Amino acid sequence: MTPAQPVRRHRIAVLALDHVVAMEVGMPFAIFDGPDLPYELMLCGRTAGPVEADNGFSLVATHGLDAVASADTVIVPAFRGYLDGAPEDAVAALRRAHERGGRVASICTGAFALASAGLLDGKRATTHWLCADELARRYPKVQVDPTVLYVDAGDVVTSAGVASGIDLCLHLLRRDHGAAVANTVAREIVAAPHREGGQAQFIERPPTPPTKTNLSATLEWALTCLDQPLTVAAMAAHARLPLRTFARVFVAATGATPNKWLNAARVDLARELLETTDATVDNVARRCGLGTPANFRHHFHRSTGTTPSEYRRNFTVVRF
């Protein structure tokens, strides 16, 4: 009888660039390094040896860039110098891994390393919401989506900020071995197998209106009337401008149409009420002027990627 051939283990290289975010380095090891999973995890630096983490202590990389170039999956956590992209030798290793058919992934600002290697060109991708505009500015060929927890573009996968690296790794595990295996690992590490909503629910929004304009009095008045059936015509009348002139001046002053501004202001008020009060969803819908609970849920989900109830569970302010 021919002896059974050993199962080849899928090699995952975690590339720790200088000043790497140590928390994110640990995520792939926590998820893929179980004794019953067919993975081989390698902590890689530009060379084998110490790698300084962002909080001052050092990690020890057991492998260098050759292991990155030959890996089946490469995961790049965030690192402090992300605005400059990855160093040239790391870029070359990432490209070789991808050209060989390897899967390449990033956590948080690790996306800047993939973008600097050209691996995100023409693809939809994400990063931490605070850095999304900068990623889009520096790499205009990348289709940046700041609202999601992760983007799976097949052989290139990117995730949003910090903890969404767990979502990304569980997604990759689910892709490789199915939901049951991923759910088991999620339970072991006390994580949600699949989080509802995207990154949009975490994005901080500037106060409305953000700056003083010649429409400031009208904007401030409108914020006191959000629970009423406020119309663009009523806002134009308050500003003492013809409707068409008002619409043109409004876009120039705020960057949004009056209706979009009103909807965003109402959703922002709803977020505040959900975070800080015990008001029912029906009551919140009425107080923010989004009409019926069904209409409120529709607009809230479209803006934040989650439901009012889920948002409240995530962001309720605890009062002592």
LOROTI-244109 format. One line per 8 residues: their letters; for each residue x, y, z of C-alpha. Coordinates in Angstrom, 2 decimals. Layout:
BEGIN
a> X Y Z | ...
END
This chain:
BEGIN
mtpaqpvr> 0.00 0.00 0.00 | 1.32 3.42 -0.97 | 1.61 5.67 2.09 | -0.60 8.77 2.09 | 1.16 11.87 0.89 | 1.42 14.64 3.49 | -0.91 17.57 2.88 | 1.02 20.58 1.63
rhriavla> 0.55 23.45 4.01 | -0.49 26.84 2.64 | 2.35 29.26 3.39 | 1.32 32.65 4.77 | 3.97 35.36 5.03 | 3.17 38.23 7.37 | 5.37 41.09 6.17 | 6.38 43.34 9.06
ldhvvame> 7.83 46.56 7.67 | 9.68 49.00 9.92 | 7.49 50.46 12.70 | 4.79 47.88 12.04 | 1.58 47.92 14.11 | 2.23 44.98 16.41 | -1.43 44.30 17.14 | -2.05 43.70 13.46
vgmpfaif> 0.94 41.37 13.15 | -0.68 39.07 15.71 | -4.06 38.79 13.96 | -3.07 36.34 11.20 | -1.23 34.16 13.71 | -4.26 34.08 16.01 | -6.57 33.03 13.18 | -4.50 30.82 10.85
dgpdlpye> -2.03 29.17 13.24 | -4.38 26.61 14.83 | -3.07 23.04 15.15 | -5.76 21.60 12.87 | -5.41 24.16 10.09 | -3.20 23.45 7.04 | -1.22 26.68 7.18 | 2.41 27.54 7.75
lmlcgrta> 2.83 31.04 9.20 | 6.03 33.00 8.68 | 6.86 36.36 10.23 | 8.94 38.15 7.62 | 10.98 41.32 7.62 | 13.10 42.88 4.93 | 15.76 40.64 6.47 | 15.49 38.00 9.16
gpveadng> 16.01 39.52 12.58 | 14.59 42.31 14.76 | 11.87 44.59 13.36 | 10.93 47.67 15.36 | 7.20 47.94 16.11 | 5.34 51.23 16.20 | 5.17 51.29 20.00 | 8.90 50.90 20.58
fslvathg> 9.49 47.21 21.21 | 10.97 44.79 18.68 | 9.61 41.72 16.95 | 11.90 39.02 15.57 | 11.30 38.11 11.95 | 12.28 34.52 11.26 | 12.33 35.04 7.49 | 13.31 37.69 4.97
ldavasad> 11.86 38.80 1.66 | 12.62 35.53 -0.15 | 9.87 33.91 1.92 | 7.50 36.73 0.94 | 8.20 36.22 -2.76 | 7.54 32.47 -2.52 | 4.50 32.55 -0.19 | 1.00 31.45 -1.14
tvivpafr> -0.52 34.39 0.76 | 1.19 37.59 1.89 | -0.42 39.81 4.52 | 0.94 43.33 5.08 | -0.10 44.99 8.36 | -0.05 48.77 8.88 | 3.28 50.50 9.36 | 4.24 54.02 10.37
gyldgape> 5.91 55.11 7.12 | 2.96 54.15 4.95 | 2.78 57.51 3.15 | 6.03 56.67 1.37 | 4.79 53.23 0.35 | 6.88 50.11 0.81 | 10.67 50.11 0.33 | 11.84 49.04 -3.14
davaalrr> 13.03 45.59 -2.05 | 9.68 44.89 -0.36 | 7.82 46.15 -3.45 | 9.81 43.73 -5.61 | 9.01 40.82 -3.28 | 5.29 41.67 -3.26 | 5.24 41.83 -7.06 | 7.03 38.48 -7.35
aherggrv> 4.55 36.85 -4.98 | 1.64 38.21 -6.98 | 3.15 37.30 -10.36 | 3.64 33.73 -9.12 | -0.11 33.53 -8.44 | 0.08 34.26 -4.72 | -2.70 36.02 -2.84 | -1.75 39.41 -1.39
asictgaf> -3.65 41.14 1.41 | -3.30 44.23 3.58 | -4.57 45.39 6.94 | -5.27 49.08 7.46 | -2.52 51.27 5.96 | -0.74 48.19 4.65 | -2.81 49.05 1.55 | -0.26 51.79 0.79
alasagll> 2.41 49.10 0.40 | 0.25 47.18 -2.09 | -0.59 50.40 -3.93 | 3.08 51.39 -4.19 | 3.72 47.99 -5.79 | 0.98 48.69 -8.36 | -1.07 45.74 -7.12 | -4.19 47.86 -6.53
dgkratth> -4.20 49.62 -9.91 | -7.66 49.38 -11.47 | -9.00 47.56 -8.43 | -11.45 48.49 -5.70 | -9.69 48.66 -2.33 | -10.02 50.07 1.17 | -7.91 51.26 4.08 | -8.52 53.06 7.37
wlcadela> -11.21 55.69 6.79 | -8.90 58.42 8.08 | -6.39 57.59 5.33 | -8.72 56.79 2.45 | -8.57 60.23 0.85 | -4.78 60.18 0.96 | -4.64 56.73 -0.63 | -6.89 57.95 -3.44
rrypkvqv> -4.83 61.12 -3.90 | -1.47 59.37 -4.04 | -2.66 56.45 -6.14 | -5.41 57.71 -8.48 | -5.64 54.37 -10.33 | -7.01 52.75 -7.16 | -10.80 52.73 -6.65 | -10.83 53.55 -2.93
dptvlyvd> -13.96 52.67 -0.94 | -13.73 54.12 2.59 | -17.04 52.66 3.80 | -16.38 48.90 3.94 | -14.57 46.56 6.35 | -12.73 44.75 3.57 | -12.65 44.39 -0.20 | -12.05 41.03 -1.87
agdvvtsa> -10.71 41.60 -5.39 | -9.77 37.94 -5.82 | -5.99 37.73 -5.65 | -5.74 41.06 -3.80 | -7.68 41.69 -0.58 | -7.61 44.87 1.51 | -9.14 45.71 4.87 | -10.05 48.86 6.75
gvasgidl> -8.56 50.07 10.03 | -6.95 47.91 12.72 | -9.63 45.52 14.06 | -11.01 44.94 10.58 | -7.88 42.86 10.03 | -9.70 40.19 12.02 | -12.63 40.45 9.60 | -10.23 40.10 6.67
clhllrrd> -8.46 37.04 8.09 | -11.73 35.31 8.96 | -12.96 36.06 5.43 | -9.83 34.47 3.92 | -10.25 31.45 6.18 | -13.90 31.20 5.17 | -12.86 31.39 1.51 | -10.28 28.63 1.97
hgaavant> -12.15 26.19 4.21 | -15.79 27.27 4.54 | -17.99 29.03 7.07 | -18.00 26.24 9.67 | -14.22 26.35 10.11 | -14.16 30.15 10.18 | -17.00 30.25 12.70 | -15.19 27.79 14.96
vareivaa> -12.04 29.94 14.95 | -14.12 33.09 15.53 | -15.66 31.52 18.62 | -12.24 30.53 19.92 | -10.91 34.07 19.65 | -14.23 35.60 20.83 | -14.84 37.52 17.61 | -17.89 38.00 15.42
phreggqa> -17.77 35.55 12.49 | -19.20 38.28 10.28 | -19.76 41.86 11.42 | -22.82 43.72 10.19 | -22.32 47.00 8.41 | -19.12 48.49 7.11 | -16.55 51.05 8.14 | -18.97 53.88 7.40
qfierppt> -20.54 53.55 10.85 | -17.18 54.47 12.46 | -16.44 57.54 10.38 | -16.52 60.74 12.40 | -18.39 63.53 10.67 | -17.50 67.21 11.07 | -20.08 69.44 12.75 | -22.70 70.82 10.37
pptktnls> -22.19 73.47 9.06 | -18.38 73.02 9.15 | -17.46 76.62 8.30 | -19.05 80.03 8.28 | -20.56 80.98 4.92 | -23.07 83.54 3.72 | -25.64 80.78 4.25 | -24.61 80.06 7.84
atlewalt> -27.75 81.60 9.35 | -29.95 79.48 7.11 | -27.95 76.31 7.81 | -28.10 76.89 11.56 | -31.85 77.58 11.33 | -32.37 74.41 9.30 | -30.63 72.34 11.99 | -33.27 73.49 14.49
cldqpltv> -36.08 72.38 12.15 | -35.01 68.87 11.20 | -38.11 67.34 12.79 | -40.29 69.36 10.42 | -41.10 68.75 6.71 | -38.39 71.18 5.70 | -38.19 71.95 1.98 | -35.50 73.48 -0.20
aamaahar> -37.95 76.24 -1.08 | -38.35 77.08 2.62 | -34.57 77.23 3.02 | -34.28 79.50 -0.04 | -36.97 81.76 1.40 | -35.10 81.94 4.71 | -31.93 82.89 2.83 | -33.95 85.43 0.80
lplrtfar> -32.67 84.03 -2.48 | -34.46 82.79 -5.60 | -34.64 78.99 -5.62 | -32.18 78.46 -8.49 | -29.72 80.98 -7.08 | -30.00 79.38 -3.65 | -29.29 75.90 -5.06 | -26.20 77.16 -6.91
vfvaatga> -24.86 79.10 -3.91 | -25.59 76.18 -1.59 | -23.50 73.71 -3.61 | -20.66 76.22 -3.83 | -20.75 76.80 -0.06 | -21.21 73.22 1.20 | -20.17 70.91 -1.62 | -23.58 69.20 -1.54
tpnkwlna> -27.05 69.81 -2.85 | -29.59 71.10 -0.30 | -31.41 67.73 -0.24 | -28.18 65.76 0.31 | -27.11 68.17 3.04 | -30.49 67.86 4.76 | -30.39 64.07 4.61 | -26.84 63.97 6.02
arvdlare> -27.81 66.37 8.82 | -30.80 64.19 9.70 | -28.71 61.03 9.76 | -26.10 62.78 11.93 | -28.85 63.78 14.38 | -30.13 60.21 14.36 | -26.65 58.90 15.16 | -26.42 61.30 18.12
llettdat> -29.85 60.29 19.43 | -29.08 56.58 19.08 | -25.76 57.01 20.89 | -26.95 59.21 23.77 | -30.66 58.56 24.39 | -33.03 55.67 24.97 | -35.52 57.01 22.41 | -37.26 54.34 20.36
vdnvarrc> -36.46 53.98 16.68 | -39.91 55.41 15.88 | -39.16 58.43 18.05 | -35.71 58.93 16.53 | -37.24 58.74 13.04 | -39.70 61.49 13.97 | -37.17 63.73 15.72 | -34.69 63.64 12.84
glgtpanf> -37.37 64.20 10.20 | -36.86 61.01 8.20 | -40.52 60.07 8.30 | -41.69 56.52 8.88 | -39.46 54.00 10.66 | -39.08 52.12 7.35 | -37.93 55.26 5.53 | -35.61 56.10 8.43
rhhfhrst> -34.03 52.63 8.37 | -33.53 52.88 4.60 | -31.72 56.24 4.74 | -29.75 55.30 7.84 | -28.52 52.02 6.33 | -27.62 53.71 3.05 | -25.51 56.27 4.92 | -23.86 54.09 7.58
gttpseyr> -24.02 50.56 6.18 | -25.81 49.25 9.26 | -29.22 49.34 10.95 | -30.23 51.80 13.69 | -30.50 48.96 16.22 | -27.06 47.56 15.36 | -25.56 51.05 15.44 | -27.01 51.63 18.90
rnftvvrf> -25.58 48.34 20.17 | -22.13 49.34 18.90 | -22.05 52.96 19.97 | -24.35 53.54 22.94 | -22.73 55.91 25.42 | -22.58 54.17 28.80 | -23.89 56.40 31.56 | -22.80 55.76 35.16
END
